[in-house]
Protein backbone atom coordinates (compact mmCIF):
# COMPACT_ATOMS: atom_id res chain seq x y z
CA UNK A 1 0.00 0.00 0.00
CA UNK A 2 1.25 3.45 -0.83
CA UNK A 3 0.38 5.81 2.01
CA UNK A 4 -0.43 9.28 0.72
CA UNK A 5 -2.08 10.69 3.83
CA UNK A 6 -1.42 9.87 7.46
CA UNK A 7 -2.49 11.73 10.56
CA UNK A 8 -2.74 11.13 14.27
CA UNK A 9 -6.49 11.31 14.95
CA UNK A 10 -6.57 10.74 18.70
CA UNK A 11 -4.52 9.51 21.63
CA UNK A 12 -7.10 7.52 23.58
CA UNK A 13 -7.08 6.03 27.06
CA UNK A 14 -10.65 4.73 27.18
CA UNK A 15 -13.20 3.10 24.89
CA UNK A 16 -15.41 6.18 24.52
CA UNK A 17 -12.48 7.96 22.87
CA UNK A 18 -11.85 5.42 20.08
CA UNK A 19 -12.77 6.69 16.60
CA UNK A 20 -16.35 5.60 15.92
CA UNK A 21 -16.18 5.22 12.15
CA UNK A 22 -16.05 1.67 10.85
CA UNK A 23 -12.56 1.74 9.32
CA UNK A 24 -10.44 -1.37 9.94
CA UNK A 25 -7.65 -1.22 12.52
CA UNK A 26 -4.24 -2.87 12.72
CA UNK A 27 -2.71 -2.67 16.20
CA UNK A 28 1.04 -2.51 16.75
CA UNK A 29 2.44 -4.15 19.85
CA UNK A 30 5.93 -4.87 21.14
CA UNK A 31 8.54 -4.22 23.76
CA UNK A 32 9.28 -0.59 24.56
CA UNK A 33 12.56 -0.45 22.63
CA UNK A 34 11.70 -2.70 19.69
CA UNK A 35 11.37 0.16 17.19
CA UNK A 36 7.59 0.61 16.93
CA UNK A 37 7.70 4.33 16.11
CA UNK A 38 10.43 3.75 13.50
CA UNK A 39 8.32 0.91 12.03
CA UNK A 40 5.26 3.17 11.79
CA UNK A 41 7.21 6.05 10.23
CA UNK A 42 8.83 3.77 7.63
CA UNK A 43 5.55 2.03 6.77
CA UNK A 44 3.75 5.34 6.21
CA UNK A 45 6.68 7.17 4.55
CA UNK A 46 6.97 9.84 7.22
CA UNK A 47 10.07 10.94 9.08
CA UNK A 48 8.46 11.69 12.42
CA UNK A 49 4.69 11.29 12.59
CA UNK A 50 5.19 8.69 15.32
CA UNK A 51 7.68 10.15 17.79
CA UNK A 52 10.78 8.11 18.43
CA UNK A 53 12.56 8.48 21.74
CA UNK A 54 15.82 7.39 23.27
CA UNK A 55 13.83 6.72 26.45
CA UNK A 56 11.71 3.56 26.11
CA UNK A 57 8.08 3.73 27.19
CA UNK A 58 7.13 7.09 25.70
CA UNK A 59 3.81 5.85 24.26
CA UNK A 60 1.33 5.85 27.13
CA UNK A 61 -1.91 6.03 25.17
CA UNK A 62 -3.56 4.21 22.25
CA UNK A 63 -2.52 6.35 19.28
CA UNK A 64 -4.88 6.08 16.29
CA UNK A 65 -3.18 6.99 12.99
CA UNK A 66 -5.59 7.32 10.04
CA UNK A 67 -3.94 6.16 6.80
CA UNK A 68 -5.26 7.18 3.35
CA UNK A 69 -8.65 7.84 5.03
CA UNK A 70 -9.31 4.07 4.84
CA UNK A 71 -7.67 2.35 7.83
CA UNK A 72 -5.96 2.91 11.17
CA UNK A 73 -2.64 1.91 12.66
CA UNK A 74 -3.18 1.78 16.43
CA UNK A 75 0.05 2.14 18.39
CA UNK A 76 -0.34 0.60 21.85
CA UNK A 77 2.06 1.30 24.75
CA UNK A 78 5.19 -0.83 24.66
CA UNK A 79 5.76 -3.35 27.40
CA UNK A 80 8.93 -4.08 29.33
CA UNK A 81 11.32 -1.21 29.86
CA UNK A 82 9.25 1.84 30.73
CA UNK A 83 10.34 3.36 34.02
CA UNK A 84 6.90 3.79 35.52
CA UNK A 85 5.22 2.54 38.67
CA UNK A 86 3.61 -0.90 38.83
CA UNK A 87 0.25 0.86 39.23
CA UNK A 88 0.76 2.77 35.96
CA UNK A 89 1.92 -0.39 34.18
CA UNK A 90 -1.19 -2.24 35.40
CA UNK A 91 -3.39 0.60 34.14
CA UNK A 92 -1.70 0.41 30.70
CA UNK A 93 -2.21 -3.36 30.73
CA UNK A 94 -5.95 -2.96 31.37
CA UNK A 95 -6.23 -0.24 28.71
CA UNK A 96 -4.46 -2.42 26.10
CA UNK A 97 -6.44 -5.53 27.04
CA UNK A 98 -9.77 -3.65 26.82
CA UNK A 99 -8.87 -2.34 23.39
CA UNK A 100 -7.63 -5.68 22.01
CA UNK A 101 -10.63 -7.61 23.35
CA UNK A 102 -13.36 -5.10 22.60
CA UNK A 103 -12.49 -3.25 19.39
CA UNK A 104 -14.92 -4.50 16.74
CA UNK A 105 -12.71 -3.14 13.95
CA UNK A 106 -9.41 -4.77 14.94
CA UNK A 107 -8.28 -6.97 12.03
CA UNK A 108 -4.85 -8.06 13.30
CA UNK A 109 -1.99 -7.22 15.63
CA UNK A 110 1.50 -6.67 14.29
CA UNK A 111 3.73 -8.07 17.04
CA UNK A 112 7.17 -6.52 16.72
CA UNK A 113 10.13 -8.48 18.08
CA UNK A 114 13.85 -7.70 17.83
CA UNK A 115 15.56 -10.04 15.35
CA UNK A 116 18.83 -9.80 17.30
CA UNK A 117 17.43 -11.46 20.45
CA UNK A 118 15.13 -14.31 21.38
CA UNK A 119 11.60 -13.05 22.13
CA UNK A 120 11.21 -12.05 25.79
CA UNK A 121 8.75 -13.54 28.29
CA UNK A 122 6.53 -10.49 27.60
CA UNK A 123 6.65 -11.19 23.83
CA UNK A 124 5.67 -14.80 24.51
CA UNK A 125 2.82 -13.76 26.80
CA UNK A 126 1.50 -11.29 24.22
CA UNK A 127 1.71 -13.85 21.40
CA UNK A 128 -0.04 -16.53 23.50
CA UNK A 129 -2.69 -14.07 24.66
CA UNK A 130 -3.49 -13.00 21.07
CA UNK A 131 -3.67 -16.63 19.95
CA UNK A 132 -5.94 -17.49 22.91
CA UNK A 133 -8.39 -14.73 21.90
CA UNK A 134 -8.07 -15.75 18.23
CA UNK A 135 -6.76 -12.35 17.14
CA UNK A 136 -4.67 -12.69 13.96
CA UNK A 137 -0.98 -11.99 14.67
CA UNK A 138 1.63 -10.79 12.19
CA UNK A 139 5.09 -11.36 13.69
CA UNK A 140 7.58 -8.79 12.41
CA UNK A 141 11.26 -9.03 13.38
CA UNK A 142 12.75 -5.53 13.39
CA UNK A 143 16.36 -4.41 13.03
CA UNK A 144 17.06 -6.97 10.28
CA UNK A 145 19.86 -4.73 8.97
CA UNK A 146 21.80 -5.36 12.21
CA UNK A 147 22.19 -9.10 11.47
CA UNK A 148 24.21 -10.44 8.50
CA UNK A 149 21.88 -11.91 5.84
CA UNK A 150 23.56 -15.30 6.21
CA UNK A 151 22.34 -15.50 9.83
CA UNK A 152 18.73 -14.43 9.23
CA UNK A 153 17.37 -18.00 9.10
CA UNK A 154 19.03 -18.97 12.37
CA UNK A 155 17.44 -15.93 14.10
CA UNK A 156 14.02 -16.61 12.52
CA UNK A 157 14.23 -20.21 13.80
CA UNK A 158 14.96 -18.92 17.31
CA UNK A 159 11.91 -16.61 17.18
CA UNK A 160 9.64 -19.37 15.82
CA UNK A 161 10.77 -21.82 18.51
CA UNK A 162 10.56 -19.33 21.39
CA UNK A 163 7.04 -18.24 20.41
CA UNK A 164 6.10 -21.85 19.58
CA UNK A 165 4.74 -20.74 16.23
CA UNK A 166 2.83 -23.26 14.17
CA UNK A 167 3.74 -24.47 10.71
CA UNK A 168 2.54 -21.92 8.18
CA UNK A 169 2.90 -18.93 10.53
CA UNK A 170 5.56 -16.56 9.21
CA UNK A 171 8.11 -14.23 10.69
CA UNK A 172 8.52 -11.13 8.51
CA UNK A 173 11.94 -9.48 8.54
CA UNK A 174 11.95 -5.69 8.62
CA UNK A 175 14.43 -2.84 8.71
CA UNK A 176 13.39 0.76 9.34
CA UNK A 177 16.87 1.79 8.14
CA UNK A 178 16.71 0.19 4.69
CA UNK A 179 12.94 -0.45 4.13
CA UNK A 180 13.78 -4.15 3.84
CA UNK A 181 10.59 -6.20 4.22
CA UNK A 182 8.22 -3.23 3.99
CA UNK A 183 6.33 -4.44 0.88
CA UNK A 184 5.92 -7.93 2.30
CA UNK A 185 4.52 -6.62 5.59
CA UNK A 186 2.11 -4.34 3.71
CA UNK A 187 0.83 -7.18 1.54
CA UNK A 188 0.25 -9.34 4.64
CA UNK A 189 -1.63 -6.48 6.33
CA UNK A 190 -3.71 -5.84 3.21
CA UNK A 191 -4.66 -9.52 2.97
CA UNK A 192 -6.25 -9.23 6.44
CA UNK A 193 -8.19 -6.04 5.76
N, C-alpha and C positions, 0 to 999 in steps of 0.2 A: 504494500500500500504506500502510495506517495502522500505524505501529510502536507497539505497546503496551509491549513489553519489549525492552530492549537492554542487553547487558552485555559488558564486555571479558572474554573467556574466557582468552586467553593471549597473551603477547608472545613470539613464537617466533623463534629464530635458525637452527634446523635442522629438517630434515624430521621427525625422530622426535617433535618437539614439536607438530606440527600436530594439530588436533582429529581424532580418527579416526572420528567419526560420518560418515554419508554425506550431510550437508546441503550444498546447493549454495553455491558461493562466488562473490562478485563482488569482484574486486581493484580497488583505487583507486590510480592512479599519476599522477605529475605532478611538476613542478618544486617545489623546497622551499618557495617562497613563493606558490604558486598558490591556496592556500585549501582544502587537503584536509580539515583538521580542521573548519573552518567548514562545508564541504560535508557532511561526515558528521553533524555536530551538527544541521544544518538538516534533512537527510533523515530523521533518526531522532527529531526533535522533542526534542532534549536541548540544554541550554545548554552543557554542558562535559564530555560523556562522552569525546570525543576532545579532548585538550588542545591549545589553540592557543598559539602562542608568537610573541613579536616577533622571536625569533632563528630564522631558517630552519634546517632540518635537525635538528629535535628528535626526529623519529621515526627510531629506529635499529634497529627490530625489525619483524617482521611481526605486526601487531596484529589479532587475530581478534575481531570484534564479532559476537555472536550476536543476531540480530533475530527477535523473535516466536517463538523456539525453532525456526524453520524454515529460516533461511539465515544466511550470514555475509557481512559486509563485511570485507575484508582490506586494511588500510591498509599499504602498502609504503613504505619510506623514500623521501623525495623526492630528486630528483637536482638537481644544479646548485650551489646556493649554500652548502651546509653547509661550515662551516670545520673540516674534518677532514683528516687526512693522506691521501695518495694510497692508502696501504696499506689504511686503513679504508674508503675509498670503493670500492676494488677488492673488499674483503670483502663490502660491502653489495651490490655488483653481482652477485657470485656467488650470494649468498643470494637475491636477487630473481629471478635467472635460474633457479635451481634450483626455486624455488616456481612460477614461471610455466610452466616446461616440464614439471614433474613432478606438480603437483596434479591428481588425477583428478576433482576436484569443481569446478574452476574453470570457470565458465560464460561469463564475459566480463570484460574490463578496462575500467573507466571511466577514460579518459585525460583528465585535467583540464588545460586550457590557459587562459591569461589572455586574455579577449576584447580587452583594450586593446592587446595587442602581437602581432606575428606569432609563431607558434610558434618556439621556439628549436631549435638543432641537436639538443639532447638530446630535445626533444619529437618531432622528425622521426625520430630514431633509434629511439625507443621505439615510435612508430607503425609504422614499417617492420618492426621486429623482431616485433611482435605479428602483423602481416599475414603475414610470412614463416612464422611458426609456426601460422598459421591460427587464431589466438585472436580471437574476436569482440571488436571495440573499439567502445566508446560514447564519442564525443568530446563532452565537456562544456566549454563556454566559461564560465568563472566571471567574477564581477565585472561582470555585465551592467548593473547599476544605475549603473555609473561611466561608461557610454557613452550618449549621447542615443539614444532609440529610432530616430530617423531615420537614424542611422549604423550600426545593427546589421547590416544586409545587407552593407555595405561591409567590415565587420570579419569577418563570416562568410566572405565571398568570399576574404579574405586568408588565413584559416585553411585553408580548403579547398584553395587553390592551394599554400600552403606545404607542407601535408602530402600534396599530390597525391592527394586523396581522389577516389574514383570516384563516378560518377553514382549516385544512390540512397543514398549514405552521408550521414548527417546530422550537423550540428553542433547540439547542444542548448544553448540559452542558459540561464544559471543565475545567480541572485543569492542569496547566503546572507543578505543584508540584508533582502530583500523576499519571499523564497520564490518569486520568479519562476522558472518552468521546473521546479519541483519535481515536479509531477504528471506532466509529460511524461517526465522522466527516470525516475521510478518505473515508468511504464507500459512504457518501453523495457526496463528491467531485468527486469520481470516477464515480458515476452514471451520473454526468453532463459532464464528459469528452467525 
